[in-house]
Amino acid sequence: MRRGSLGHLHRSTVHMGHFGGRRPKARPFGLPAAAGGRARGLVPLCSAILVLGALAVSGSPSDEFSMISLPLGFEISGGEKRTGVSKNGAFAFGFLGDRDKDEGFMVAIWYNFGNKSEKVPVWTVGGGIRVSENSTFRLSMDGSLMLFDNDPEGFPVWSSDTANLGVKTATLMDNGNLVLVGSDRRVIWESFGCPTDTLLPGQSLHFPHFLRAPSTSYVASYYSLTVNTTGDISLVWEDNVTYWSSELNAPNPAIEARLESNGLFGLFDAAGGIAWYRLSEDFRDPSITFRHLKIDIDGNLRIYSWDKASSMWKVGWQAVQNQCSVFGYCGLYSLCSYNSTGPACECLSEDPESHGCAKITDLGNCKGGVSMSVLKQTVLYSMYPPHDVETMLSSKACREYCLNDTSCYAATAMNDGSGLCIMKRSSFISGYSYSSVAATSFLKVCLVPLAASTAAANLHRDTQIPLTEDGSKSQLDKRKGFMVAITLVLLITAVVFITVEMFVFWFIVHRRKQLNKERRTPFCEEVQMNWCYSTLIRLSIEEVKALTRNFKTKLSPTVYKGILPNQVMVTAKVLRDAIACEKDFLMAVSTLGRTHHRNLVALKGFCFDSTHKILLYEYVTNGSLDQWLFQKRHNRGRDSWQQRLDMAIGVARSIAYLHLECKKCIPHGNLKAENVLIDENFVIKVTDYGLQNLSSGDRTSSSVETLPERDIYMFGIILLQIITGKRQVNAEKLLCLAYQVCQGGELNGFIDAHLEGRVERKGVERAIRLALWCMQDQPSCRPSIGEVVKVLEGALPLDVPPKFHSLPVIGNQTNEGE
């Protein structure tokens, strides 16, 4: 099974909920919602059984109850404030959360150390799924555990599907393991078999299990500890960047990773021998009675020991000693360095609006040319799969090579004697910087005017002003004096010139105002209100006609190909039905201009006048997903299920960014295969997003379906098109076949013929189920886009959705597809 799955695809009866700013309506089945809303989640069997201990407290007279032989038929509500405790009192189980914060609650196991310490969870339902306080857990008499939201007699949010498996009792063991046993004391299930972010002593981790770091946002964390097929363990960012590994080198392969109670963390082979290990600083310290291994939110792996004297958790070992070596620790457009308190993040350039790190300048718009900013003791790396070029060059030659290469954004010259020069061809730039780094990096920036060069130089680590060979300042002082003299001459010349030309300028401006029958909102004022306008090109209709050669090359009914003066190819989208107010148009364009994601087509500029509203986008070379799927332009011999799954994930991540990560939710509004483009590296690029804000049509609707919910529905259609390779399908026939596949039917005849014999059935079946969930006729039953991303990445399992009350319309139902 591929990494990212939970290892156990249990058939839990689950439905998915909704993510949004408002509180969602009660609905059947659910996934976790955003912070501030009800939590709903796709929960595997291992998550479901956790709540068994809590169900028995309805008859308990105290707030704490011993979790010994808890029988069937009991239930507990989240508002009862009761917890179950292990026999030795070391671990507790129940609802965990702050009622004063509208963040929902987790169902978890934690250390029961009283009021002297924070409740540190060691295991959580579904890796941290949030639920509402009024949720009710019930263990039915047939052994099936069910969760109800608000209405305990209503439709269950999810069910464990453990009916008739012999479930009798549940117990929280003294080692923190929650076990579910039958009448013969046979263990049917245990929480140790479904790890989340923590490993307790005696608990083992083996392929394909993994630990996933917690996340501050709803989207799954990028960091995880994985167990490889070779027995190695690795810390991984997303699915493709390994920044730490055990580098196992033993004659016998390891089969499991385990933390011992004495502080040894190791890899063990089949015979029980240690193939690799690391020791906590307090190894075999008899005063330490509690330890655990955890992958933290910062992506580092640590062993924690409980110091009873100070009532604190102390770090005894961590995998990555240099926190700046954790890939992407500081995020985009920033550098990781150290100060007196530890690792710190420094922006390459500040965003004056959000007070965060600003994105790299669009080098194609540099009016005065480009130059190289020098960052000493700095290594840069790309945040997404890079297309770096490594060559052997000196530091000076490395800088010049990148400066003259239009596709190079930055470069790093290793000064460690290797002579390695790494060219960065991605604008997703980040890195680390401190005194012991033997490297110099060069970041391409726009060349600033002479008068601003001194101020601009303060933003860089190196001013690039050459000194004399002996390093003295005399030559530098002469250069400064020479520059001051030149500046004075230029200023005097400018004053004379401006004085002569002022009258002519005033006359032209005054004349233009008289000729303008329709007053425009001055764009310069909008720039002062919103700095992001400066990153976009504003063109007149004459300029648009020039770069498109009078709309000569049509790519679609409203899209034309063009070339900017710097030879950058763009597409011009003509908006046939756009709002007439210039201010609203500029504000809407500004919002779209601030979006920047690997899977979104970048907005480059716009044109606005009384009769023309045009948007300029970057040009994507390989056409649309619609053409790739239905016109069979792709190389059939290289077509694989993984390639198609990556395409679906790319679409989902772009919509997740628009819905969840922008300051204000930006619904796509017109998601379809024609608006999904493919670049030369087969990376998905979604276009035409957020254009509903530019529409002059009626923005009100009597339908309960919102635009984000509509995006989810349309994503389900795209996902089915990716799977089947068909555009025009018969809805009733397709859905019947889809349900048959989900219930064990044949894949052949349903999936695209080019994929037959080269697919992973479980992965295809999960994608089909997800598409059916997204296309539920009741919008409240559809998942949020964040949940969709988790399912596609394998972080959540998925069961067969209910049948539709009414069949949705998919494409044109009059004809069968290709």
ZIQUIVEN-V428013 format. One record per residue. N is the residue number from 0. RES is the residue in one letter. PSI is psi as a letter, one per 20 degrees, with the letter a starting at -180 (999 if undefined). NEAR is the number of other ideal C-beta (glycine too) atoms within 8 Angstrom. Layout:
n-><N,N>
res-><RES,RES>
psi-><PSI,PSI>
near-><NEAR,NEAR>
//
This chain:
n-><0,1,2,3,4,5,6,7,8,9,10,11,12,13,14,15,16,17,18,19,20,21,22,23,24,25,26,27,28,29,30,31,32,33,34,35,36,37,38,39,40,41,42,43,44,45,46,47,48,49,50,51,52,53,54,55,56,57,58,59,60,61,62,63,64,65,66,67,68,69,70,71,72,73,74,75,76,77,78,79,80,81,82,83,84,85,86,87,88,89,90,91,92,93,94,95,96,97,98,99,100,101,102,103,104,105,106,107,108,109,110,111,112,113,114,115,116,117,118,119,120,121,122,123,124,125,126,127,128,129,130,131,132,133,134,135,136,137,138,139,140,141,142,143,144,145,146,147,148,149,150,151,152,153,154,155,156,157,158,159,160,161,162,163,164,165,166,167,168,169,170,171,172,173,174,175,176,177,178,179,180,181,182,183,184,185,186,187,188,189,190,191,192,193,194,195,196,197,198,199,200,201,202,203,204,205,206,207,208,209,210,211,212,213,214,215,216,217,218,219,220,221,222,223,224,225,226,227,228,229,230,231,232,233,234,235,236,237,238,239,240,241,242,243,244,245,246,247,248,249,250,251,252,253,254,255,256,257,258,259,260,261,262,263,264,265,266,267,268,269,270,271,272,273,274,275,276,277,278,279,280,281,282,283,284,285,286,287,288,289,290,291,292,293,294,295,296,297,298,299,300,301,302,303,304,305,306,307,308,309,310,311,312,313,314,315,316,317,318,319,320,321,322,323,324,325,326,327,328,329,330,331,332,333,334,335,336,337,338,339,340,341,342,343,344,345,346,347,348,349,350,351,352,353,354,355,356,357,358,359,360,361,362,363,364,365,366,367,368,369,370,371,372,373,374,375,376,377,378,379,380,381,382,383,384,385,386,387,388,389,390,391,392,393,394,395,396,397,398,399,400,401,402,403,404,405,406,407,408,409,410,411,412,413,414,415,416,417,418,419,420,421,422,423,424,425,426,427,428,429,430,431,432,433,434,435,436,437,438,439,440,441,442,443,444,445,446,447,448,449,450,451,452,453,454,455,456,457,458,459,460,461,462,463,464,465,466,467,468,469,470,471,472,473,474,475,476,477,478,479,480,481,482,483,484,485,486,487,488,489,490,491,492,493,494,495,496,497,498,499,500,501,502,503,504,505,506,507,508,509,510,511,512,513,514,515,516,517,518,519,520,521,522,523,524,525,526,527,528,529,530,531,532,533,534,535,536,537,538,539,540,541,542,543,544,545,546,547,548,549,550,551,552,553,554,555,556,557,558,559,560,561,562,563,564,565,566,567,568,569,570,571,572,573,574,575,576,577,578,579,580,581,582,583,584,585,586,587,588,589,590,591,592,593,594,595,596,597,598,599,600,601,602,603,604,605,606,607,608,609,610,611,612,613,614,615,616,617,618,619,620,621,622,623,624,625,626,627,628,629,630,631,632,633,634,635,636,637,638,639,640,641,642,643,644,645,646,647,648,649,650,651,652,653,654,655,656,657,658,659,660,661,662,663,664,665,666,667,668,669,670,671,672,673,674,675,676,677,678,679,680,681,682,683,684,685,686,687,688,689,690,691,692,693,694,695,696,697,698,699,700,701,702,703,704,705,706,707,708,709,710,711,712,713,714,715,716,717,718,719,720,721,722,723,724,725,726,727,728,729,730,731,732,733,734,735,736,737,738,739,740,741,742,743,744,745,746,747,748,749,750,751,752,753,754,755,756,757,758,759,760,761,762,763,764,765,766,767,768,769,770,771,772,773,774,775,776,777,778,779,780,781,782,783,784,785,786,787,788,789,790,791,792,793,794,795,796,797,798,799,800,801,802,803,804,805,806,807,808,809,810,811,812,813,814,815,816,817>
res-><M,R,R,G,S,L,G,H,L,H,R,S,T,V,H,M,G,H,F,G,G,R,R,P,K,A,R,P,F,G,L,P,A,A,A,G,G,R,A,R,G,L,V,P,L,C,S,A,I,L,V,L,G,A,L,A,V,S,G,S,P,S,D,E,F,S,M,I,S,L,P,L,G,F,E,I,S,G,G,E,K,R,T,G,V,S,K,N,G,A,F,A,F,G,F,L,G,D,R,D,K,D,E,G,F,M,V,A,I,W,Y,N,F,G,N,K,S,E,K,V,P,V,W,T,V,G,G,G,I,R,V,S,E,N,S,T,F,R,L,S,M,D,G,S,L,M,L,F,D,N,D,P,E,G,F,P,V,W,S,S,D,T,A,N,L,G,V,K,T,A,T,L,M,D,N,G,N,L,V,L,V,G,S,D,R,R,V,I,W,E,S,F,G,C,P,T,D,T,L,L,P,G,Q,S,L,H,F,P,H,F,L,R,A,P,S,T,S,Y,V,A,S,Y,Y,S,L,T,V,N,T,T,G,D,I,S,L,V,W,E,D,N,V,T,Y,W,S,S,E,L,N,A,P,N,P,A,I,E,A,R,L,E,S,N,G,L,F,G,L,F,D,A,A,G,G,I,A,W,Y,R,L,S,E,D,F,R,D,P,S,I,T,F,R,H,L,K,I,D,I,D,G,N,L,R,I,Y,S,W,D,K,A,S,S,M,W,K,V,G,W,Q,A,V,Q,N,Q,C,S,V,F,G,Y,C,G,L,Y,S,L,C,S,Y,N,S,T,G,P,A,C,E,C,L,S,E,D,P,E,S,H,G,C,A,K,I,T,D,L,G,N,C,K,G,G,V,S,M,S,V,L,K,Q,T,V,L,Y,S,M,Y,P,P,H,D,V,E,T,M,L,S,S,K,A,C,R,E,Y,C,L,N,D,T,S,C,Y,A,A,T,A,M,N,D,G,S,G,L,C,I,M,K,R,S,S,F,I,S,G,Y,S,Y,S,S,V,A,A,T,S,F,L,K,V,C,L,V,P,L,A,A,S,T,A,A,A,N,L,H,R,D,T,Q,I,P,L,T,E,D,G,S,K,S,Q,L,D,K,R,K,G,F,M,V,A,I,T,L,V,L,L,I,T,A,V,V,F,I,T,V,E,M,F,V,F,W,F,I,V,H,R,R,K,Q,L,N,K,E,R,R,T,P,F,C,E,E,V,Q,M,N,W,C,Y,S,T,L,I,R,L,S,I,E,E,V,K,A,L,T,R,N,F,K,T,K,L,S,P,T,V,Y,K,G,I,L,P,N,Q,V,M,V,T,A,K,V,L,R,D,A,I,A,C,E,K,D,F,L,M,A,V,S,T,L,G,R,T,H,H,R,N,L,V,A,L,K,G,F,C,F,D,S,T,H,K,I,L,L,Y,E,Y,V,T,N,G,S,L,D,Q,W,L,F,Q,K,R,H,N,R,G,R,D,S,W,Q,Q,R,L,D,M,A,I,G,V,A,R,S,I,A,Y,L,H,L,E,C,K,K,C,I,P,H,G,N,L,K,A,E,N,V,L,I,D,E,N,F,V,I,K,V,T,D,Y,G,L,Q,N,L,S,S,G,D,R,T,S,S,S,V,E,T,L,P,E,R,D,I,Y,M,F,G,I,I,L,L,Q,I,I,T,G,K,R,Q,V,N,A,E,K,L,L,C,L,A,Y,Q,V,C,Q,G,G,E,L,N,G,F,I,D,A,H,L,E,G,R,V,E,R,K,G,V,E,R,A,I,R,L,A,L,W,C,M,Q,D,Q,P,S,C,R,P,S,I,G,E,V,V,K,V,L,E,G,A,L,P,L,D,V,P,P,K,F,H,S,L,P,V,I,G,N,Q,T,N,E,G,E>
psi-><p,q,q,h,r,i,h,o,n,q,m,p,o,q,r,q,b,q,p,r,h,r,p,q,q,q,r,p,q,q,r,p,r,r,p,i,r,q,p,p,q,o,p,r,h,h,h,g,h,h,i,g,h,i,i,j,i,h,j,p,i,r,h,p,q,p,m,o,l,p,r,q,j,q,r,q,q,h,j,i,k,q,q,q,q,r,h,i,j,h,q,r,q,b,p,p,r,o,i,i,p,m,j,a,q,q,p,r,p,r,p,m,j,b,i,i,r,q,o,o,p,i,p,q,p,k,j,k,p,p,r,q,h,j,q,p,p,p,o,r,i,j,j,p,p,q,p,q,o,g,o,i,j,b,p,q,g,r,q,i,k,j,p,k,j,j,p,g,r,q,p,o,r,i,j,j,p,p,q,p,r,a,h,j,j,p,o,h,q,q,h,h,i,m,q,e,j,q,p,q,p,i,p,q,p,r,p,k,r,r,p,p,q,r,q,i,r,h,q,q,q,h,q,q,o,q,p,r,h,i,i,q,q,q,p,p,p,c,j,i,o,o,i,q,q,i,l,p,m,q,h,p,q,q,i,q,p,q,p,q,i,i,j,p,p,r,p,q,a,h,j,j,q,o,h,q,r,q,p,q,h,k,p,k,o,i,i,o,i,p,q,q,p,p,o,r,h,j,j,q,p,q,p,p,q,o,o,h,g,i,l,q,p,q,p,i,q,q,g,o,h,o,h,i,i,o,p,k,g,i,a,q,k,r,q,p,a,q,a,h,i,b,q,q,p,p,q,h,q,q,o,i,g,i,k,b,p,q,r,p,q,o,h,i,j,o,h,j,a,q,r,p,p,p,o,q,l,p,p,q,q,q,h,r,o,r,l,q,p,p,r,o,q,r,g,g,h,g,g,h,g,h,h,i,o,h,i,p,h,r,q,p,o,p,k,j,i,h,j,p,p,o,p,p,j,q,i,n,p,r,a,q,p,r,h,i,p,m,q,p,q,p,p,p,r,p,p,q,r,g,h,j,h,g,h,h,h,i,i,r,i,p,i,k,o,q,r,r,h,j,j,r,i,g,h,g,h,g,h,g,g,g,h,g,g,g,g,g,g,h,g,g,g,h,g,g,g,h,g,g,i,g,g,g,g,g,g,g,g,g,g,h,h,h,i,o,h,o,p,q,p,p,h,h,h,h,g,h,h,o,h,i,h,i,i,q,p,p,q,r,h,h,h,g,h,g,h,j,l,l,l,g,o,p,h,r,h,j,p,q,q,r,p,r,h,j,j,p,p,r,q,o,o,p,o,h,n,q,q,h,p,h,g,h,g,h,h,g,h,g,g,h,h,i,p,o,q,h,j,p,p,p,p,h,a,r,p,p,a,h,i,p,o,p,p,p,r,q,p,p,h,j,a,r,h,g,g,h,g,i,j,l,i,r,o,h,h,j,p,r,h,h,g,h,g,h,g,g,h,g,g,g,h,g,h,h,g,g,h,h,i,q,h,p,p,n,q,g,h,l,p,r,h,h,j,o,r,p,a,i,j,k,p,p,o,p,r,k,q,j,i,h,i,i,q,j,a,p,i,q,q,i,q,i,p,r,g,h,h,h,g,g,g,h,h,h,g,g,g,h,h,h,g,h,k,q,g,o,q,o,g,g,g,g,h,g,h,g,h,g,g,h,k,j,r,q,h,p,i,g,r,p,h,i,i,p,i,l,q,o,g,h,g,g,h,h,h,g,g,g,g,h,g,h,j,p,h,o,h,i,i,q,r,r,h,h,h,g,g,g,g,h,i,j,i,p,r,p,r,p,r,r,q,q,h,q,p,r,p,o,b,o,j,h,q,q,a,999>
near-><5,8,8,8,11,11,6,10,9,9,6,15,9,13,13,14,18,13,15,12,6,5,4,12,4,6,13,8,14,16,15,15,17,11,8,6,13,13,13,17,16,16,12,15,12,13,13,16,15,15,13,13,15,15,16,15,12,9,5,8,2,6,5,9,11,8,14,6,5,13,8,9,6,13,10,15,9,12,6,8,5,13,12,16,13,14,7,5,6,9,14,13,15,12,12,11,11,5,5,3,6,5,8,15,13,14,14,13,14,12,12,11,7,5,3,5,11,3,8,8,11,12,13,14,14,12,10,12,16,14,16,11,10,9,14,11,13,12,14,11,5,6,14,11,16,11,16,14,14,8,8,8,4,9,7,11,12,16,12,11,11,14,8,5,8,10,12,9,9,15,12,14,9,8,8,14,12,17,11,13,11,10,5,5,6,7,8,10,10,9,13,10,8,11,13,10,12,12,12,12,9,10,11,8,14,8,7,9,8,12,13,13,14,9,10,4,6,11,10,9,9,8,11,11,12,9,14,9,4,6,13,12,12,11,18,13,11,6,6,6,8,7,11,10,8,8,5,12,3,9,2,9,9,14,8,10,14,12,15,9,7,6,16,12,14,12,15,12,13,5,5,5,7,8,13,10,8,10,9,13,6,10,10,6,8,4,5,11,5,8,14,12,11,11,13,10,8,8,16,12,12,12,15,12,14,13,10,7,4,6,8,7,9,10,8,13,11,9,9,13,4,5,11,12,10,14,9,11,13,11,10,9,12,12,14,14,12,7,6,2,4,6,9,9,11,10,12,11,10,8,11,6,7,5,6,7,12,10,9,11,10,7,10,7,9,10,4,7,6,10,9,12,12,12,15,7,11,15,10,14,10,12,10,7,5,9,7,10,7,7,8,5,10,7,10,6,9,15,13,8,14,15,12,5,8,3,4,13,11,12,15,17,16,11,8,6,4,5,8,9,16,11,14,16,10,12,6,9,16,14,12,13,12,9,4,5,10,7,12,12,14,16,13,13,9,12,8,7,6,6,5,8,9,6,7,9,10,6,7,11,7,8,5,8,7,3,9,8,4,4,5,7,6,7,9,10,8,8,9,8,8,8,9,8,8,8,10,8,8,8,8,8,8,8,8,8,8,8,7,6,8,8,6,7,8,8,8,8,8,8,8,8,7,6,6,8,3,5,4,8,9,6,10,6,8,14,10,5,5,9,7,10,13,6,8,13,9,9,12,7,11,6,9,15,10,7,13,13,9,5,9,7,7,9,7,6,4,7,11,12,13,13,8,12,4,5,6,10,10,15,14,15,11,11,11,5,6,10,9,5,6,9,8,8,14,13,10,12,13,13,13,12,11,9,14,6,8,8,12,14,10,7,13,12,11,14,14,10,8,4,4,10,11,14,12,16,12,10,9,12,6,9,9,11,14,12,9,12,12,12,7,6,6,7,5,7,4,7,10,8,11,6,10,12,11,10,14,13,11,13,15,13,12,15,15,14,13,16,16,14,8,12,4,5,10,12,13,15,11,8,14,10,12,8,13,17,14,14,10,5,5,9,9,13,13,17,11,8,14,13,10,10,7,11,10,6,5,4,6,4,6,3,4,4,8,9,9,13,11,12,15,14,14,11,15,15,13,15,13,15,12,13,14,12,14,11,12,10,14,7,11,7,8,12,11,8,11,13,11,10,14,12,7,4,9,7,11,6,5,13,12,10,6,7,13,10,4,6,11,7,7,9,11,14,10,13,14,14,13,15,14,15,15,14,14,12,7,8,11,9,13,15,15,17,16,13,16,16,14,13,14,12,10,11,10,13,12,10,11,7,9,7,4,10,5,5,7,9,6,10,9,6,10,4,6,6,11,6>
//
